[in-house]
Structures are given as structure tokens and as C-alpha cells.
Amino acid sequence: MKLADPTHCTLAGEEATRLSLAIEHLQRLNAEEMWRELENPDTIWHWSADYPGRWIATMALLTNHTGVDYGAHGVARRLIGYQRPDGSYGDFTSPHEYKEWFGMGRGLVGLLEYYQATDDVQALESAKRLGEYYLTHYPRLTPYMYECYPNALEGIVLLANLTGEQRFLDFAHEMAETSMIYQQVWFSTELGENGRRSPCGGQVHCQLMAARGLLDLAELSGATKYIAPVLALHQHICDKVLSVAGGVGIYFNRPEENEACADADWLRLNLQLWRMTGEPQYLALAENTLLNQIPFSQAANGAYCYLRGVQGRSGNSFDVCCSHHAPRAVWEALRYAVTSTSGRVDVNLHLEGTFTAKPHEQPFVFRAEKEYEDGMLVWRYAIEEAPGDAIDFRIRIPEWANSCSASLNDNALAVGREASCAGEQRIWSPGDVLEIRLSYRPALTHGYTIGRQVIYPGEAALFVGPRVFTLSDSSNPAIDINTARIHADADGNPICEEVARDRVVVSGENADGTPTSLVLTPLTATGGNPNGIGRSHPILVPAFRTWITVREVANAG
């Protein structure tokens, strides 16, 4: 399976608008505040190379995607200038404690991904010096937040792959096998002297980064023993942590509040597991996070948030990490949106834009556009360039679709009832149009759940196609959204009065039973502007609820 090259992909529509906002925000973050941990660290902020490390990787990759130079070269040069003689980054603690080790892990990945995007050998040399520091100084266990240390595993594996040096690969195995994930410890159940869980605090972002590193190591070394712990973690998240929108919480014991970094890692982990296993469940989970949680966690100014939750938690922007890590994951999703094998091209994630695949080492280029019709999401794939050989062009039918029909140049194509994809094998020509029509109806997911745990069985969330909708003050100023109830028919379906692309009106009632109409809008429209830039800044948004009390109405309709 060949992944798409984002250099030859151009996003359109809402995803393009959101990515542009993120890039504009990242450009604003290229300021002195980025260097605080390396210039003027303090007891709270001493994450060493974390901030600039994430920035250079994300912006170098996005430079290649958009063709615009965002100045990653100058930031990378300045970051390398802070490297200490022993190869490490940061000088606030001696020896380094978890915050600086965490930041060095992000710096290592940042330097290496920047190198991959630019061929800047100075970045590779800096990464090698940092890797050598890991070889001689890495702690095998610490009393607190030990999950922060092996976040560097993906960087060590990548360093081994890029340099071919066995010493880095050997160390990657050692780091992997001392990690909390490999030992299947998601969080510790005992407290240390400072009252914190010891040795593992249960920070989801750290654990997911280590999990992705384990998969990278399994692929590079062929050691399949690293896969089982990742699958166990995945199961735990699905059972105990996952939100209806595909968010995974900031800590395992705080699943109701997100961290966009962890959401981004969950997206990437599922994409990688899908590629490695071919299991469609992973692609469905990735799609939910990509279409709901990632844009839900984006503020109106382009920043990404933590402490945001689907049940009315507005959260804070988190510019030191989330505002970098989420756009990096969107770039990764572009790689998986379209894949190819010999003679076949698959559309896996439904995104608008222009995409290039190379099923026969020659370009197969198409433009994807969507349109909403009554109860139907219509995707059109217009061929712009094609090789002279036959190509089997297939579009994934997502799990949320009630039915699917397809046509080629306005001629109907057969689509099986249980088919997982639709399309045609033929010699394609510029101007050919493959149309996929996915039907949907507003549907309630019953039982307020965190993971598979039902918290309040009498509440439900509304899906319209792939998107989660929410009840907010901004659309219902005369209603107490905390006590309002949605009406459902005997089959548990919402009683809809109006269904539009970004607005659904359903029958409902107030707390006293008086009937009313409730207006629901996409969760992704939450937005809100932070009260600052550069660090962590609160966001104020209108009150909203995703889980809403439901009452069955006899003889509905």
C-alpha cells in the first residue's frame, strides 16, 4: 500500500479553511514566547525543546504541502543553537526531570521530521547528538510521570531508520520494554509522596506517543511482540475513555476533558493500525476523530485546545503543543486519504480537494467535491489525469451511510448491499466523473457514554451523517438547554422538523413539558476566541450540550 504524498494534494472546503487558520496561527507563534523554556525557564515552563521542536516539523511539512515558505529553516537553526555540549536541551533541572525529558523527545522528533522535509543535515546531526545523550543518560524508571520519558521512542526508531545505526535500534528496544505501555500500565494505582500517581500519572498524550513508537519499532524490526500492548491500550481507550466525537481525554481518569495532542495521536494511531491490519474499525474511528473531535478542538483564531469537552466544557487554547500537534495529524491524514496498490486507487477518508495517486508509477489525479441534498451526501470524483492502463478506482462506503448508490458519467453502477466500497475498473480519461451518493438520516446514539460505559441511559447524542450535532445557547436563546428534552419515536429516532446541512430542528419540550422546537448545530462550530496567544489561554463560548435528555413520544408523526 502506497500512501499519498501531501506535496501533491490540495485540500478544499472546510478542511482547507481550518488548515489555513491553523497555519496562520502557527505563523503568529513564531515569536519570542516560543523560546521561553530555553531562554527563561521557570518551575512551570521548562519543557526544553518541545515548543520549537513541534513547530519546525509541522511547518516544514506544511511548507511542502502548500508550497509556501513559513520560515522553518531559521527556527531550526536557532533551536540547534540551544543544544548543550552533552547533546541535551534545557538547563533548568540537573539532572533533567520529566518536563525536560518530555521536551527533548518532542525536539528529537521535530528535528528528524524537519530533516526529512528539508534534507537539512545539520538537523540530522543535532538529532544524532541528542540520540547519543539518550543512550548514556536515559532513566529506566522515575517516581513520577514516567510515561513522559518514552514519548521519544518514535524519534529513536526514526533515528535508527534514517542512520542505519544498530546502537539506536538496540536502545529503541530497551526504551520500548521499560515503557509503561509495554508493561500495560495505563496509570498507577498508588500515590507517591507528593500525592500524585506513581510512577505513571496516566497522561493520555504521552501514552499514545509511546504506543505509536511501539508500532514503529514493530514495523522496523519485525518484532511483533510490541503490537499486543498497543492493542490492549486501544481496547482500554474504547472501553473506558473515548468520547462520542472521537476524543480521548487529557488523563485516563479525566476522559471528559480533551487534549488536542492526544486526539491527534489517537487519529494517527488508528490510521497506522488500519494500515498494518486492514481492519476497517480503525479507519472508522480515525474518521470520527478527524471529522468531529479535531475541528471541535479548534478555536476561532486557529489555535487548538485542551480541557474542552463535548458536554459544555469550553477549554483553553494550548499553543505550546496542541496548536502544532493537531495540524501535524491533519497532514498525516492526507497521506491516508488516498492510497494505491498496483492497478488500484482507494479513497479512504472523504475530503474535498485534488489528490494524486500513482498506481502504475504514473499520476492518477482527481478532484473530490461534495454536495448535500435531501438526506444525501453526494461525492463527485472528477478525473483530471490518468495513465493509459486500467485502474480499479474505489471509494470507501462509510459505516454511517444507510445506503449507497453510484454512477459513472451519469450511468448507474452496481453497488452490493453489503459492499464496503463503490467504483469501477476501467481505463479512465480526463473528464470522467464518478459519483457516490451516501444516504443518511438524523440518528440518536442512546445512553450518555464514556467509552462503552453508559453514564446516563436517558440521554442521547445526535448524529447527522458522520457529524455530531449539539444543542447550544447561541441557537436556542429562549430555552434552558440543560433541562430541555428531545422527542423520539418508538424506534428511538429523533422527530425532525427541519434538516439542513448545518442545522437540524427537532421536536422537544421544556422541563415543564411544554412543547418546543430545538435547534441543533454541528459540534465542530463551537469555536470561541482565547484571551491570549502563545501559552494556555481560556476560551469563552456559549453554553452547549451534546448529550441531551430524550423522551419517547407515543404516536409520533
Rosetta blueprint (number, residue, H / E / L):
1 M L
2 K E
3 L E
4 A L
5 D L
6 P H
7 T H
8 H H
9 C L
10 T E
11 L E
12 A L
13 G H
14 E H
15 E H
16 A H
17 T H
18 R H
19 L H
20 S H
21 L H
22 A H
23 I H
24 E H
25 H H
26 L H
27 Q H
28 R H
29 L H
30 N L
31 A L
32 E H
33 E H
34 M H
35 W H
36 R H
37 E H
38 L H
39 E H
40 N L
41 P L
42 D L
43 T L
44 I L
45 W L
46 H L
47 W L
48 S L
49 A L
50 D H
51 Y H
52 P H
53 G H
54 R H
55 W H
56 I H
57 A H
58 T H
59 M H
60 A H
61 L H
62 L H
63 T H
64 N H
65 H H
66 T H
67 G L
68 V L
69 D L
70 Y L
71 G L
72 A H
73 H H
74 G H
75 V H
76 A H
77 R H
78 R H
79 L H
80 I H
81 G H
82 Y L
83 Q L
84 R L
85 P L
86 D L
87 G L
88 S L
89 Y L
90 G L
91 D L
92 F L
93 T L
94 S L
95 P L
96 H L
97 E L
98 Y H
99 K H
100 E H
101 W H
102 F H
103 G H
104 M H
105 G H
106 R H
107 G H
108 L H
109 V H
110 G H
111 L H
112 L H
113 E H
114 Y H
115 Y H
116 Q H
117 A H
118 T H
119 D L
120 D L
121 V H
122 Q H
123 A H
124 L H
125 E H
126 S H
127 A H
128 K H
129 R H
130 L H
131 G H
132 E H
133 Y H
134 Y H
135 L H
136 T H
137 H H
138 Y L
139 P L
140 R L
141 L L
142 T L
143 P L
144 Y L
145 M L
146 Y H
147 E H
148 C H
149 Y H
150 P H
151 N H
152 A H
153 L H
154 E H
155 G H
156 I H
157 V H
158 L H
159 L H
160 A H
161 N H
162 L H
163 T H
164 G L
165 E L
166 Q H
167 R H
168 F H
169 L H
170 D H
171 F H
172 A H
173 H H
174 E H
175 M H
176 A H
177 E H
178 T H
179 S L
180 M L
181 I L
182 Y L
183 Q L
184 Q L
185 V L
186 W L
187 F L
188 S L
189 T L
190 E L
191 L E
192 G L
193 E L
194 N L
195 G L
196 R L
197 R E
198 S L
199 P L
200 C L
201 G L
202 G L
203 Q E
204 V H
205 H H
206 C H
207 Q H
208 L H
209 M H
210 A H
211 A H
212 R H
213 G H
214 L H
215 L H
216 D H
217 L H
218 A H
219 E H
220 L H
221 S H
222 G L
223 A L
224 T H
225 K H
226 Y H
227 I H
228 A H
229 P H
230 V H
231 L H
232 A H
233 L H
234 H H
235 Q H
236 H H
237 I H
238 C H
239 D H
240 K H
241 V L
242 L L
243 S L
244 V L
245 A L
246 G L
247 G L
248 V L
249 G L
250 I L
251 Y E
252 F L
253 N L
254 R E
255 P L
256 E L
257 E L
258 N L
259 E E
260 A H
261 C H
262 A H
263 D H
264 A H
265 D H
266 W H
267 L H
268 R H
269 L H
270 N H
271 L H
272 Q H
273 L H
274 W H
275 R H
276 M H
277 T H
278 G L
279 E L
280 P H
281 Q H
282 Y H
283 L H
284 A H
285 L H
286 A H
287 E H
288 N H
289 T H
290 L H
291 L H
292 N H
293 Q H
294 I H
295 P H
296 F H
297 S L
298 Q E
299 A L
300 A L
301 N L
302 G L
303 A L
304 Y E
305 C E
306 Y E
307 L E
308 R E
309 G E
310 V L
311 Q L
312 G L
313 R E
314 S E
315 G E
316 N E
317 S E
318 F E
319 D L
320 V L
321 C L
322 C H
323 S H
324 H H
325 H H
326 A H
327 P H
328 R H
329 A H
330 V H
331 W H
332 E H
333 A H
334 L H
335 R H
336 Y H
337 A H
338 V E
339 T E
340 S E
341 T E
342 S L
343 G L
344 R E
345 V E
346 D E
347 V E
348 N L
349 L L
350 H L
351 L L
352 E L
353 G E
354 T E
355 F E
356 T E
357 A E
358 K L
359 P L
360 H L
361 E L
362 Q L
363 P L
364 F E
365 V E
366 F E
367 R E
368 A E
369 E E
370 K E
371 E E
372 Y E
373 E E
374 D L
375 G L
376 M E
377 L E
378 V E
379 W E
380 R E
381 Y E
382 A E
383 I E
384 E E
385 E E
386 A L
387 P L
388 G L
389 D L
390 A L
391 I E
392 D E
393 F E
394 R E
395 I E
396 R E
397 I L
398 P L
399 E L
400 W L
401 A L
402 N L
403 S E
404 C E
405 S E
406 A E
407 S E
408 L E
409 N L
410 D L
411 N E
412 A E
413 L E
414 A L
415 V L
416 G L
417 R L
418 E L
419 A L
420 S L
421 C E
422 A E
423 G E
424 E E
425 Q E
426 R E
427 I L
428 W L
429 S L
430 P L
431 G L
432 D L
433 V E
434 L E
435 E E
436 I E
437 R E
438 L E
439 S E
440 Y L
441 R L
442 P L
443 A E
444 L E
445 T E
446 H E
447 G E
448 Y E
449 T E
450 I E
451 G L
452 R L
453 Q E
454 V E
455 I E
456 Y E
457 P E
458 G E
459 E E
460 A E
461 A E
462 L E
463 F E
464 V E
465 G L
466 P L
467 R E
468 V E
469 F E
470 T E
471 L E
472 S E
473 D L
474 S L
475 S L
476 N L
477 P L
478 A L
479 I L
480 D L
481 I L
482 N L
483 T L
484 A L
485 R E
486 I E
487 H E
488 A E
489 D L
490 A L
491 D L
492 G L
493 N L
494 P E
495 I L
496 C E
497 E E
498 E E
499 V E
500 A E
501 R L
502 D L
503 R E
504 V E
505 V E
506 V E
507 S E
508 G E
509 E E
510 N L
511 A L
512 D L
513 G L
514 T L
515 P E
516 T E
517 S E
518 L E
519 V E
520 L E
521 T E
522 P E
523 L H
524 T H
525 A H
526 T L
527 G L
528 G L
529 N L
530 P E
531 N L
532 G L
533 I L
534 G L
535 R L
536 S E
537 H E
538 P E
539 I E
540 L L
541 V L
542 P L
543 A L
544 F E
545 R E
546 T L
547 W L
548 I E
549 T E
550 V E
551 R E
552 E E
553 V L
554 A L
555 N L
556 A L
557 G L
